[in-house]
């Protein structure tokens, strides 16, 4: 059996394949989620505020911001060797804890999320993220823990 960590990958081909997947992913299309850029352990993604994403007060719903944080953190993991091992063994990656601190309402323009993996262990991952408006003002801060479960392949 070939070990997953021994497989050589072309990072640019992998990045292109992941970009294409994100562009065609139905949930991302529904929400308007866009991948701006990413690499091993970091990512930048965005959502454009629009009426369909508003809460009754006219601000972007907090669930959209939480989704933006969670999905951007996941994007930050996709090019890591650890995630590729999960994929190669048909394992799973799950968010087990997500905390969002909402700092101010988001009402218009692009909401840009930047995520960074701060701890990438064999089983536990810890990440931080910040969502900012187009002027660079913090709208929300996120903190997440994720769990890696390797498959048997």
VOKE-897535 format. One line per field, with one value per residue: y, x, z of N, C-alpha, C, O, CB in turn. Coordinates in nm, 3 decimals. Atoms other than C-alpha are relative to their C-alpha. Glycine has a CB too. Layout:
// VOKE-897535
n_north c(Y,...)
n_east c(X,...)
n_up c(Z,...)
ca_north c(Y,...)
ca_east c(X,...)
ca_up c(Z,...)
c_north c(Y,...)
c_east c(X,...)
c_up c(Z,...)
o_north c(Y,...)
o_east c(X,...)
o_up c(Z,...)
cb_north c(Y,...)
cb_east c(X,...)
cb_up c(Z,...)
END
This chain:
// VOKE-897535
n_north c(-0.119,-0.123,-0.095,-0.125,-0.109,0.019,-0.043,-0.134,-0.076,-0.128,-0.096,-0.086,0.080,0.022,-0.127,-0.022,0.096,-0.044,-0.121,0.041,0.064,-0.105,-0.077,0.078,0.060,-0.061,-0.081,-0.125,-0.080,-0.048,-0.106,-0.100,0.018,-0.002,0.020,-0.104,0.064,0.092,0.083,0.084,-0.063,-0.134,-0.021,-0.122,0.023,-0.113,0.004,-0.135,-0.024,-0.023,0.004,0.137,0.045,-0.089,0.032,-0.100,-0.135,-0.055,0.034,0.137,0.095,0.055,0.135,-0.014,-0.034,0.123,0.088,-0.055,0.034,0.146,0.043,-0.055,0.083,0.126,-0.028,-0.011,0.136,0.089,0.026,0.054,0.144,0.069,0.017,0.092,0.135,0.027,0.025,0.124,0.117,-0.014,-0.034,-0.115,-0.120,-0.058,-0.109,0.046,-0.116,-0.124,-0.118,-0.122,-0.125,-0.098,-0.129,-0.106,0.056,-0.010,-0.043,-0.010,0.025,0.131,0.042,0.076,0.080,0.054,0.105,0.055,0.117,-0.029,0.128,0.108,0.124,0.123,0.014,-0.126,-0.120,-0.123,-0.109,-0.132,-0.070,-0.134,-0.048,-0.145,-0.063,-0.050,-0.104,0.065,0.002,0.132,0.026,0.119,0.082,0.140,0.092,0.132,0.125,0.102,0.133,0.085,0.144,0.069,0.118,0.126,0.027)
n_east c(0.084,-0.075,0.035,0.054,-0.096,-0.106,0.048,-0.045,0.108,-0.033,0.085,0.078,0.110,0.093,0.068,0.095,0.109,0.080,0.071,0.110,0.101,0.068,0.086,0.117,0.066,0.134,0.022,-0.075,0.074,0.122,-0.035,-0.084,-0.133,-0.107,-0.137,-0.087,-0.130,-0.025,-0.120,-0.004,0.022,0.059,0.095,0.080,0.125,0.091,0.142,0.051,0.127,0.116,0.127,0.039,-0.081,0.026,0.093,0.109,-0.050,-0.068,-0.142,-0.026,0.033,-0.116,-0.029,-0.080,-0.136,-0.055,-0.028,-0.118,-0.115,-0.020,-0.043,-0.134,-0.093,-0.014,-0.084,-0.139,-0.051,0.005,-0.130,-0.096,-0.028,0.090,0.130,-0.016,0.002,0.141,0.063,-0.053,0.048,0.145,0.037,0.090,-0.041,0.122,-0.007,0.059,0.029,-0.013,0.042,-0.001,0.023,0.052,-0.047,0.086,0.082,-0.044,0.120,-0.017,-0.134,-0.061,-0.046,-0.121,-0.046,-0.135,-0.016,-0.134,-0.009,-0.103,-0.050,0.038,-0.050,0.041,0.146,0.068,-0.040,0.054,-0.011,0.057,0.045,0.055,0.083,-0.011,0.071,-0.090,-0.086,-0.095,0.049,0.039,0.142,0.013,-0.118,0.037,-0.096,0.058,-0.074,0.045,-0.055,-0.037,0.018,-0.051,0.074,-0.075,-0.059)
n_up c(0.000,0.009,-0.106,0.054,-0.011,0.099,0.130,0.038,0.061,0.059,-0.074,0.089,0.055,-0.111,-0.026,0.110,-0.017,-0.115,0.044,0.088,-0.083,-0.077,0.092,0.039,-0.116,-0.008,-0.121,0.016,0.098,-0.066,-0.096,0.066,-0.058,0.099,-0.048,0.055,0.010,-0.109,0.004,-0.120,-0.132,0.006,0.109,0.003,0.074,-0.017,0.036,0.022,-0.069,0.087,-0.072,-0.035,-0.114,-0.114,-0.108,0.001,-0.030,0.117,-0.001,0.043,-0.106,-0.069,0.050,0.122,-0.045,-0.058,0.114,0.066,-0.084,0.002,0.133,0.027,-0.076,0.074,0.116,-0.047,-0.027,0.115,0.062,-0.097,0.010,-0.092,0.064,0.113,-0.057,-0.027,0.130,0.057,-0.077,-0.005,-0.136,-0.011,-0.071,-0.056,-0.097,-0.126,-0.082,0.075,-0.076,0.079,-0.073,0.093,-0.050,0.055,0.108,0.139,0.072,0.145,0.054,-0.016,-0.131,0.029,-0.113,0.005,-0.100,-0.018,-0.087,-0.100,-0.049,0.090,-0.059,0.067,-0.014,-0.034,0.073,-0.058,0.099,-0.026,0.122,-0.017,0.110,0.009,0.111,0.105,-0.057,-0.090,-0.138,-0.049,-0.019,-0.085,-0.022,-0.017,-0.061,0.022,-0.017,0.093,-0.030,0.113,-0.018,0.118,0.044,-0.002,0.132)
ca_north c(0.000,0.343,0.591,0.910,1.137,0.993,1.117,1.415,1.684,1.981,2.271,2.486,2.204,2.128,2.495,2.521,2.207,2.340,2.679,2.510,2.297,2.606,2.795,2.511,2.413,2.468,2.593,2.849,2.965,2.997,3.214,3.398,3.267,3.346,3.221,3.517,3.336,3.057,2.841,2.594,2.722,3.051,3.173,3.481,3.451,3.691,3.735,4.038,4.176,4.162,4.180,3.800,3.766,4.028,3.977,4.172,4.468,4.513,4.380,4.066,3.772,3.644,3.293,3.412,3.562,3.240,3.041,3.273,3.216,2.837,2.796,3.023,2.824,2.506,2.664,2.736,2.363,2.224,2.256,2.124,1.782,1.689,1.754,1.570,1.268,1.292,1.305,1.020,0.791,0.894,1.031,1.334,1.682,1.833,2.164,2.075,2.426,2.765,3.092,3.417,3.759,4.005,4.352,4.566,4.508,4.446,4.632,4.667,4.585,4.294,4.108,3.976,3.695,3.610,3.284,3.139,2.796,2.852,2.486,2.188,1.867,1.506,1.520,1.873,2.195,2.545,2.850,3.220,3.435,3.798,3.939,4.296,4.539,4.705,4.986,4.731,4.768,4.454,4.317,3.981,3.762,3.385,3.107,2.741,2.393,2.115,1.740,1.517,1.156,0.947,0.679,0.325,0.349)
ca_east c(0.000,0.132,0.146,-0.050,0.234,0.466,0.250,0.407,0.159,0.194,0.075,-0.039,-0.245,-0.399,-0.480,-0.645,-0.850,-0.965,-1.057,-1.267,-1.443,-1.523,-1.660,-1.897,-1.998,-2.378,-2.378,-2.106,-2.307,-2.623,-2.454,-2.228,-1.911,-1.596,-1.242,-1.005,-0.677,-0.543,-0.243,-0.135,-0.269,-0.420,-0.708,-0.899,-1.262,-1.551,-1.926,-2.098,-2.374,-2.713,-3.077,-3.129,-2.862,-3.008,-3.171,-3.491,-3.277,-3.119,-2.774,-2.611,-2.741,-2.495,-2.527,-2.383,-2.085,-2.036,-2.055,-1.799,-1.563,-1.612,-1.573,-1.266,-1.097,-1.170,-1.018,-0.704,-0.671,-0.719,-0.359,-0.200,-0.034,-0.256,-0.575,-0.440,-0.385,-0.749,-0.858,-0.629,-0.757,-1.121,-1.132,-1.320,-1.266,-1.524,-1.564,-1.620,-1.630,-1.689,-1.701,-1.794,-1.765,-1.982,-1.830,-2.048,-2.323,-2.237,-2.476,-2.321,-2.026,-1.788,-1.729,-1.373,-1.262,-0.899,-0.825,-0.506,-0.440,-0.254,-0.222,-0.225,-0.187,-0.246,-0.608,-0.686,-0.670,-0.712,-0.776,-0.847,-1.036,-1.137,-1.416,-1.368,-1.563,-1.419,-1.277,-1.084,-1.298,-1.340,-1.694,-1.643,-1.371,-1.383,-1.209,-1.253,-1.139,-1.161,-1.099,-0.922,-1.034,-0.826,-0.998,-0.882,-0.778)
ca_up c(0.000,-0.094,0.192,0.133,0.245,-0.023,-0.311,-0.490,-0.590,-0.820,-0.600,-0.893,-1.048,-0.708,-0.653,-0.996,-0.934,-0.595,-0.748,-1.016,-0.755,-0.543,-0.847,-0.930,-0.575,-0.550,-0.188,-0.264,-0.567,-0.356,-0.093,-0.339,-0.174,-0.374,-0.318,-0.362,-0.291,-0.073,0.006,0.271,0.607,0.483,0.271,0.168,0.058,0.021,-0.006,-0.152,0.070,-0.098,0.004,0.005,0.277,0.512,0.849,0.933,1.051,0.706,0.798,0.659,0.865,1.124,0.985,0.655,0.837,1.036,0.710,0.550,0.844,0.849,0.473,0.456,0.732,0.537,0.224,0.428,0.497,0.147,0.030,0.348,0.351,0.645,0.450,0.145,0.370,0.484,0.121,0.013,0.289,0.235,0.587,0.712,0.842,1.075,1.251,1.616,1.761,1.599,1.791,1.618,1.775,1.584,1.614,1.386,1.132,0.769,0.542,0.196,-0.027,-0.009,0.316,0.303,0.531,0.597,0.778,0.916,1.061,1.387,1.494,1.262,1.459,1.366,1.487,1.605,1.405,1.544,1.324,1.347,1.098,1.057,0.841,0.723,0.507,0.196,0.410,0.619,0.931,1.139,1.125,1.297,1.442,1.429,1.615,1.525,1.617,1.363,1.386,1.136,1.106,0.867,0.664,0.613,0.247)
c_north c(0.125,0.096,0.134,0.112,-0.010,0.050,0.143,0.070,0.130,0.104,0.088,-0.076,-0.025,0.126,0.028,-0.092,0.042,0.126,-0.037,-0.066,0.107,0.080,-0.074,-0.059,0.068,0.087,0.134,0.093,0.061,0.120,0.114,-0.001,-0.005,-0.020,0.105,-0.059,-0.090,-0.075,-0.086,0.086,0.144,0.010,0.136,-0.028,0.117,-0.036,0.144,0.011,0.025,-0.026,-0.141,-0.053,0.081,-0.063,0.106,0.144,0.062,-0.023,-0.144,-0.093,-0.059,-0.139,0.002,0.031,-0.122,-0.100,0.046,-0.036,-0.150,-0.047,0.053,-0.078,-0.134,0.020,0.006,-0.136,-0.082,-0.030,-0.052,-0.149,-0.079,-0.021,-0.097,-0.145,-0.041,-0.039,-0.135,-0.126,-0.003,0.021,0.119,0.111,0.066,0.116,-0.048,0.117,0.125,0.113,0.121,0.117,0.105,0.138,0.118,-0.059,0.022,0.032,0.004,-0.033,-0.143,-0.023,-0.095,-0.070,-0.050,-0.100,-0.051,-0.119,0.026,-0.126,-0.109,-0.128,-0.121,-0.019,0.131,0.117,0.119,0.113,0.127,0.061,0.138,0.035,0.153,0.053,0.053,0.109,-0.058,-0.002,-0.141,-0.007,-0.115,-0.070,-0.142,-0.082,-0.139,-0.111,-0.102,-0.132,-0.075,-0.144,-0.066,-0.121,-0.122,-0.033,0.022)
c_east c(0.088,-0.045,-0.039,0.104,0.111,-0.041,0.047,-0.114,0.056,-0.091,-0.086,-0.118,-0.106,-0.080,-0.105,-0.121,-0.094,-0.080,-0.121,-0.112,-0.080,-0.095,-0.127,-0.079,-0.135,-0.022,0.074,-0.072,-0.125,0.028,0.075,0.142,0.104,0.135,0.086,0.139,0.019,0.130,-0.001,-0.008,-0.049,-0.098,-0.066,-0.119,-0.092,-0.142,-0.041,-0.135,-0.109,-0.127,-0.038,0.075,-0.025,-0.090,-0.111,0.045,0.077,0.150,0.016,-0.023,0.128,0.038,0.082,0.144,0.067,0.037,0.125,0.126,0.031,0.055,0.140,0.105,0.021,0.087,0.147,0.064,0.024,0.133,0.104,0.021,-0.097,-0.138,0.010,0.003,-0.144,-0.070,0.045,-0.050,-0.152,-0.049,-0.094,0.064,-0.127,0.031,-0.068,-0.035,0.025,-0.056,0.011,-0.032,-0.040,0.030,-0.083,-0.079,0.063,-0.123,0.017,0.142,0.047,0.039,0.117,0.046,0.142,0.013,0.142,-0.009,0.113,0.055,-0.055,0.064,-0.046,-0.151,-0.073,0.063,-0.063,0.027,-0.064,-0.042,-0.053,-0.079,0.004,-0.086,0.103,0.094,0.103,-0.042,-0.042,-0.150,-0.023,0.135,-0.046,0.116,-0.062,0.097,-0.062,0.067,0.024,-0.026,0.048,-0.086,0.090,0.066,0.149)
c_up c(0.000,0.110,-0.061,0.001,-0.105,-0.138,-0.026,-0.073,-0.059,0.065,-0.090,-0.063,0.107,0.027,-0.108,0.013,0.115,-0.033,-0.085,0.080,0.075,-0.090,-0.035,0.115,0.024,0.125,-0.011,-0.098,0.063,0.089,-0.068,0.052,-0.112,0.068,-0.069,-0.023,0.121,-0.023,0.124,0.127,-0.003,-0.116,0.014,-0.091,0.026,-0.039,-0.022,0.070,-0.103,0.081,0.048,0.122,0.126,0.105,-0.001,0.029,-0.116,-0.003,-0.051,0.120,0.059,-0.045,-0.127,0.038,0.061,-0.111,-0.073,0.079,-0.010,-0.135,-0.035,0.077,-0.071,-0.124,0.039,0.023,-0.125,-0.066,0.098,-0.023,0.087,-0.064,-0.118,0.049,0.034,-0.130,-0.057,0.071,0.010,0.143,0.002,0.080,0.049,0.092,0.127,0.092,-0.084,0.086,-0.092,0.091,-0.104,0.055,-0.050,-0.115,-0.137,-0.083,-0.152,-0.040,0.023,0.146,-0.026,0.126,-0.026,0.114,0.002,0.095,0.098,0.067,-0.090,0.051,-0.079,0.003,0.018,-0.075,0.070,-0.100,0.051,-0.133,0.037,-0.126,0.005,-0.115,-0.100,0.050,0.097,0.145,0.038,0.022,0.096,0.011,0.027,0.054,-0.013,0.035,-0.095,0.036,-0.129,0.039,-0.129,-0.030,0.002,-0.132,0.000)
o_north c(0.135,0.117,0.181,0.193,0.087,0.061,0.232,0.010,0.191,0.102,0.119,-0.020,-0.018,0.120,0.072,-0.049,0.032,0.140,0.016,-0.043,0.100,0.112,-0.012,-0.125,0.189,0.194,0.238,0.214,0.177,0.219,0.227,0.099,-0.082,0.039,0.109,-0.051,-0.073,-0.079,-0.082,0.169,0.210,-0.064,0.193,-0.067,0.198,-0.134,0.233,-0.071,0.099,-0.087,-0.156,-0.152,0.060,-0.148,0.199,0.238,0.175,0.029,-0.222,-0.066,-0.090,-0.177,-0.089,-0.023,-0.147,-0.166,-0.036,-0.075,-0.188,-0.126,-0.016,-0.104,-0.182,-0.064,-0.037,-0.149,-0.177,-0.135,-0.067,-0.218,-0.190,-0.128,-0.177,-0.235,-0.156,-0.137,-0.212,-0.232,-0.087,-0.034,0.147,0.090,0.093,0.111,-0.090,0.100,0.138,0.112,0.140,0.116,0.145,0.173,0.215,-0.158,0.124,-0.042,-0.012,-0.037,-0.232,0.067,-0.202,-0.008,-0.104,-0.068,-0.053,-0.113,0.047,-0.122,-0.120,-0.164,-0.107,-0.077,0.145,0.129,0.113,0.124,0.126,0.032,0.160,0.009,0.214,-0.019,0.037,0.132,0.015,-0.041,-0.211,0.080,-0.113,-0.062,-0.165,-0.052,-0.160,-0.096,-0.112,-0.134,-0.077,-0.189,-0.049,-0.185,-0.117,-0.133,0.004)
o_east c(0.183,-0.165,0.022,0.107,0.183,0.044,0.027,-0.177,0.146,-0.212,-0.200,-0.227,-0.225,-0.202,-0.215,-0.235,-0.216,-0.195,-0.231,-0.229,-0.203,-0.207,-0.232,-0.180,-0.138,-0.081,0.019,-0.076,-0.157,-0.045,0.073,0.214,0.090,0.163,0.094,0.193,-0.048,0.183,-0.096,0.079,-0.048,-0.088,-0.075,-0.104,-0.069,-0.168,0.000,-0.224,-0.089,-0.123,-0.089,0.033,0.041,-0.174,-0.105,-0.028,0.125,0.218,-0.079,0.028,0.223,0.155,0.160,0.238,0.185,0.141,0.208,0.226,0.146,0.149,0.216,0.213,0.134,0.172,0.234,0.186,0.103,0.148,0.221,-0.068,-0.138,-0.196,-0.081,-0.044,-0.182,-0.143,-0.037,-0.062,-0.208,-0.151,-0.161,0.157,-0.217,0.124,-0.183,-0.109,0.130,-0.173,0.112,-0.131,0.040,-0.014,-0.102,-0.036,0.129,-0.220,-0.081,0.232,-0.030,0.091,0.098,0.064,0.171,-0.016,0.211,-0.075,0.227,0.163,-0.175,0.176,-0.107,-0.208,-0.187,0.185,-0.178,0.136,-0.154,0.016,-0.099,-0.035,-0.022,-0.117,0.223,0.200,0.187,0.036,-0.108,-0.208,-0.116,0.219,-0.145,0.233,-0.176,0.219,-0.184,0.171,-0.060,0.014,-0.014,-0.140,0.203,0.137,0.215)
o_up c(0.078,0.128,-0.157,-0.092,-0.127,-0.227,0.057,-0.161,-0.002,0.043,-0.055,-0.076,0.080,0.046,-0.077,-0.006,0.103,0.010,-0.065,0.053,0.078,-0.049,-0.054,0.091,0.048,0.113,0.026,-0.077,0.038,0.087,-0.020,0.041,-0.207,0.172,-0.192,-0.133,0.223,-0.135,0.202,0.152,0.101,-0.214,0.123,-0.206,0.116,-0.109,0.054,0.049,-0.200,0.188,0.159,0.183,0.228,0.075,-0.082,-0.001,-0.105,-0.092,-0.050,0.229,-0.013,-0.041,-0.152,-0.021,0.036,-0.104,-0.111,0.019,-0.033,-0.140,-0.103,0.024,-0.081,-0.154,-0.037,0.024,-0.123,-0.128,0.063,-0.072,0.051,-0.052,-0.140,-0.021,0.012,-0.135,-0.106,0.010,0.080,0.185,-0.097,0.159,-0.031,0.173,0.123,0.188,-0.146,0.124,-0.160,0.165,-0.189,0.165,0.023,-0.175,-0.161,-0.081,-0.224,0.043,0.057,0.212,-0.084,0.231,-0.133,0.229,-0.101,0.198,0.057,0.126,-0.112,0.015,-0.185,-0.090,-0.026,-0.084,0.113,-0.156,0.136,-0.237,0.149,-0.238,0.109,-0.210,-0.081,-0.009,0.151,0.232,-0.039,0.088,0.176,-0.079,0.097,0.031,0.027,0.025,-0.106,0.102,-0.219,0.147,-0.234,0.060,0.052,-0.143,-0.102)
cb_north c(0.000,0.065,0.019,0.043,0.001,-0.145,-0.010,-0.006,0.030,-0.002,0.088,0.057,-0.135,-0.044,0.116,-0.022,-0.143,0.026,0.093,-0.096,-0.098,0.094,0.033,-0.108,0.010,-0.108,-0.076,-0.028,-0.086,-0.112,-0.057,0.138,-0.130,0.133,-0.146,0.123,0.105,-0.099,0.087,-0.085,-0.004,0.108,-0.111,0.125,-0.134,0.119,-0.072,0.032,0.120,-0.094,0.054,-0.092,0.006,0.129,-0.006,-0.040,-0.005,0.144,0.015,-0.017,-0.112,-0.002,-0.075,0.112,0.117,-0.065,-0.004,0.154,0.039,-0.073,0.048,0.149,-0.024,-0.055,0.130,0.082,-0.073,0.058,0.125,0.025,-0.031,0.080,0.135,0.032,-0.007,0.124,0.113,0.002,0.001,-0.123,0.030,-0.042,0.097,-0.106,0.132,-0.094,0.002,-0.007,0.020,-0.009,0.046,-0.020,0.020,0.124,0.063,-0.133,0.135,0.141,0.095,-0.014,-0.070,0.091,-0.119,0.112,-0.117,0.109,-0.133,0.092,-0.024,0.030,-0.012,-0.119,-0.090,0.024,-0.007,0.032,-0.041,0.093,-0.082,0.105,-0.055,0.043,0.115,0.052,0.105,0.069,0.099,-0.034,-0.028,-0.097,0.054,-0.058,0.038,-0.015,-0.051,0.041,-0.080,0.020,-0.038,-0.041,0.022,-0.113,0.088)
cb_east c(-0.095,-0.016,0.118,-0.122,0.059,0.038,-0.156,0.129,-0.111,-0.016,0.087,0.089,0.053,0.076,0.102,0.069,0.057,0.090,0.095,0.052,0.066,0.103,0.077,0.042,0.090,-0.104,0.047,0.144,-0.038,-0.063,0.084,-0.059,0.006,-0.001,0.052,0.006,0.115,-0.116,0.131,0.129,0.126,0.111,-0.107,0.085,-0.067,0.047,-0.089,-0.013,0.011,0.005,-0.110,0.023,0.147,-0.063,0.073,-0.103,0.089,-0.026,0.062,0.145,-0.091,-0.026,-0.129,-0.057,-0.004,-0.102,-0.120,-0.013,-0.027,-0.132,-0.100,0.007,-0.053,-0.138,-0.042,0.007,-0.094,-0.090,0.051,-0.047,0.146,-0.013,-0.055,0.128,0.090,-0.070,0.034,0.151,0.062,-0.066,0.123,-0.132,0.086,-0.080,-0.067,0.096,0.087,-0.073,0.088,-0.102,0.130,-0.154,0.143,0.084,-0.140,0.071,-0.040,-0.037,0.097,0.123,-0.116,0.112,-0.096,0.109,-0.098,0.099,0.024,-0.057,-0.042,0.043,-0.044,0.068,-0.031,0.004,-0.041,0.065,-0.064,0.103,-0.109,0.112,-0.148,0.147,-0.094,-0.080,-0.086,0.131,-0.119,0.075,-0.068,-0.107,0.087,-0.048,0.031,-0.045,-0.003,0.031,-0.096,0.149,-0.150,0.146,-0.060,-0.092,-0.063)
cb_up c(0.123,-0.140,0.099,0.080,0.139,-0.007,-0.008,-0.090,0.102,-0.158,0.086,-0.110,-0.056,0.126,0.006,-0.136,0.026,0.121,-0.079,-0.108,0.100,0.066,-0.129,-0.089,0.127,-0.003,0.125,-0.048,-0.122,0.083,0.114,0.018,0.086,-0.078,-0.030,0.096,-0.009,0.017,-0.009,0.001,0.077,-0.014,-0.002,-0.050,0.042,-0.083,0.111,-0.153,0.100,-0.127,-0.087,-0.118,-0.036,-0.049,0.140,0.101,0.121,-0.006,0.144,-0.057,-0.054,0.147,-0.023,-0.092,0.102,0.099,-0.096,-0.015,0.147,0.031,-0.105,0.038,0.144,-0.041,-0.067,0.128,0.090,-0.101,-0.065,0.144,0.041,0.132,-0.048,-0.078,0.127,0.065,-0.099,0.004,0.140,-0.060,0.083,0.063,-0.092,0.075,-0.055,0.071,0.130,-0.138,0.130,-0.118,0.082,-0.023,-0.040,-0.047,0.003,-0.050,0.049,-0.048,0.062,-0.092,0.085,-0.056,0.027,0.010,-0.027,0.055,-0.082,0.106,0.150,-0.147,0.144,0.065,0.115,0.152,-0.152,0.140,-0.132,0.074,-0.074,0.027,0.009,-0.018,0.050,-0.116,0.073,-0.011,0.018,0.130,-0.133,-0.056,0.119,-0.131,0.151,-0.143,0.150,-0.147,0.093,-0.041,0.032,0.020,-0.140,0.039,-0.107)
END
